[in-house]
Amino acid sequence: MTEATKTNDLQKQIIDAFNFRHATKVFNPDRKISDDEFNTILEAARLSPSSFGFEPWQILVVQSPEKRELFRDFSWGANGAFNGTAGQLGTASHFVIFLAHTDATMKHNSEYQQQFMKEVKQLPDDVIGFMNQAFQKFQEHDFHIEGERQITDWSGKQAYIAMGNMMSVAAMLGIDSCPIEGFEVDKATEVLETHFGVDPKLYRPAVMVAFGYRAGEPAYDKTRRTTEQMVKWF
Ligand SMILES: Cc1cc2nc3c(=O)[nH]c(=O)nc-3n(C[C@H](O)[C@H](O)[C@H](O)COP(=O)(O)O)c2cc1C
């Protein structure tokens, strides 16, 4: 096989996977993703990029049916109420909740960041000093990311990148997924604190994502704007 044929093959596989992926409403409850494949999906999150490399997200994989049910009442985007099914909550092989770090850990010069740069990034002290200054300027001056809400939302943006990578990798493995914002954040925060021991001062729910194998083919064909409508070249 020539290099050019290999590249064409790979491009086709990628585009096929992106066409295969759709926001799956109901999964086949009897089909489970293997540990091996799910670990690959998690690895895609772990290796995802993040602003300044701070990885401001935590991932909860909720496999206990009882724990999943705690979200049902207020998760209209995952409870299947609209189509009379058990929804993604009731049928997904793996159900993930992304938590976003709050200002407690993601405001410039936080204790957490010092530890993170030392232990995870293994940066020398002078580089850490430089990073602190650069990050403070970035938050206060460049991007105006100040205050609890803005910092938590900024963390959430990073979480979405990791989530996107997980869904793309899943699609390449023939695994379905659905990103989920259809829930009440305040109630989810409460459940997470009461039943999962998540301190809302440190973490807030950002987004959820379900993985599994589709129960049936999607009800609608994919619709998108054209590339010309989406992109302007200069
Ligand atoms: C951030 C985000 C949140 C979403 N929330 C939900 C949700 O709560 N429930 C749901 O069924 N679909 C949800 N979707 C799926 C979108 O409706 C879907 O991606 C879009 O309509 C395009 O369809 P496709 O993904 O099947 O191509 C969400 C998508 C994104 C990116």
The ligand as a MOL file (V3000), in Angstrom:
LIG
                    3D

  0  0  0     0  0            999 V3000
M  V30 BEGIN CTAB
M  V30 COUNTS 31 33 0 0 0
M  V30 BEGIN ATOM
M  V30 1 C -22.7700 20.4120 24.8640 0
M  V30 2 C -23.8590 19.5520 24.3150 0
M  V30 3 C -24.9450 19.2250 25.1070 0
M  V30 4 C -25.9390 18.3780 24.6180 0
M  V30 5 N -26.9540 17.9750 25.4480 0
M  V30 6 C -27.7880 17.0100 25.0290 0
M  V30 7 C -28.7150 16.4120 25.9350 0
M  V30 8 O -28.8350 16.7950 27.0860 0
M  V30 9 N -29.4830 15.3870 25.4980 0
M  V30 10 C -29.3980 14.9300 24.2080 0
M  V30 11 O -30.1020 13.9720 23.8730 0
M  V30 12 N -28.5500 15.4780 23.3290 0
M  V30 13 C -27.7320 16.4850 23.7150 0
M  V30 14 N -26.8250 17.0170 22.8290 0
M  V30 15 C -26.7830 16.5100 21.4550 0
M  V30 16 C -27.1280 17.5400 20.3850 0
M  V30 17 O -28.4860 17.8110 20.3870 0
M  V30 18 C -26.6320 16.9760 19.0480 0
M  V30 19 O -25.2430 16.8110 19.1090 0
M  V30 20 C -26.9940 17.8570 17.8560 0
M  V30 21 O -28.3710 17.9640 17.7090 0
M  V30 22 C -26.3870 17.3050 16.5590 0
M  V30 23 O -26.7750 15.9650 16.3290 0
M  V30 24 P -25.7230 14.7770 16.2080 0
M  V30 25 O -24.7700 14.8840 17.3740 0
M  V30 26 O -26.5660 13.5340 16.3090 0
M  V30 27 O -25.0030 14.8990 14.9190 0
M  V30 28 C -25.8480 17.9010 23.2890 0
M  V30 29 C -24.7710 18.2630 22.5040 0
M  V30 30 C -23.7690 19.0450 23.0060 0
M  V30 31 C -22.5580 19.3540 22.1680 0
M  V30 END ATOM
M  V30 BEGIN BOND
M  V30 1 1 1 2
M  V30 2 1 2 3
M  V30 3 2 2 30
M  V30 4 2 3 4
M  V30 5 1 4 5
M  V30 6 1 4 28
M  V30 7 2 5 6
M  V30 8 1 6 7
M  V30 9 1 6 13
M  V30 10 2 7 8
M  V30 11 1 7 9
M  V30 12 1 9 10
M  V30 13 2 10 11
M  V30 14 1 10 12
M  V30 15 2 12 13
M  V30 16 1 13 14
M  V30 17 1 14 15
M  V30 18 1 14 28
M  V30 19 1 15 16
M  V30 20 1 16 17
M  V30 21 1 16 18
M  V30 22 1 18 19
M  V30 23 1 18 20
M  V30 24 1 20 21
M  V30 25 1 20 22
M  V30 26 1 22 23
M  V30 27 1 23 24
M  V30 28 2 24 25
M  V30 29 1 24 26
M  V30 30 1 24 27
M  V30 31 2 28 29
M  V30 32 1 29 30
M  V30 33 1 30 31
M  V30 END BOND
M  V30 END CTAB
M  END
